[in-house]
Amino acid sequence: MRNKIGNICMLLGAGLVLAALSLFIWNQWEDRQAGVASERILIRLIEQMDTSDAEGKNAYPDPYAPAMTEVEIDGYDYIGYLTIPSLALELPVMSEWDYERLEMAPCRYAGTVQNDDLVIAAHNYSEHFGKISRLSEGEKVCFVDVNGIKFCYDVVAVEMLTSNDVEGMTAGAYDLTLFTCDYGGENRVTVRCVRAQ
């Protein structure tokens, strides 16, 4: 009887190890696919951007425009791309967010660059925002809109918010906020930035 129970426990343990290994492999594959999709989209986005006379531009022609200019790629709208030099990241940013879009690229969660309240969300894939917790105060983050206008920011804080703190995510005098889930999914790693002088 003891031998039978021991064999069942061994089989269950082996099954759990196999399931964990399968989940790890799936997550790694999904992470890489997200990176490949972002790279492909970024190339197409840059090709379609209106960079004519972008030199010297540092503000929107109409700072009171109700919406950011968008470019459509494969049925999805994009507002520009984000660069984080210290993490070697350059990522397209979708105009709207939902869970399907987050699997492809970072998404605008709220706000605009015109109103200095842009909030961008992404999955914690290593190819997306999985490393933003490593950012330090003073590091640079830049956003280039589809008109070719570059907005640069300085990181001023990295904090953790609970997953249901929607008001906290959009509150405060931050010009740019980046966020992603922590690995447990309970909290949001949140990077706060202000426009560079």
RAFEN-V643279 format. One record per helix or strand of 2 or more residues. SS is the DSSP state (A for helix, B for strand). FROM is the first residue (numbers start at 1). TO is the last residue. If there is no record, write none. Layout:
{{SS FROM TO} {SS FROM TO}}
This chain:
{{A 2 48} {B 71 73} {B 76 84} {A 85 87} {B 89 94} {A 99 102} {B 106 110} {B 118 121} {A 132 134} {B 140 145} {B 150 162} {A 166 170} {B 176 181} {B 187 195}}
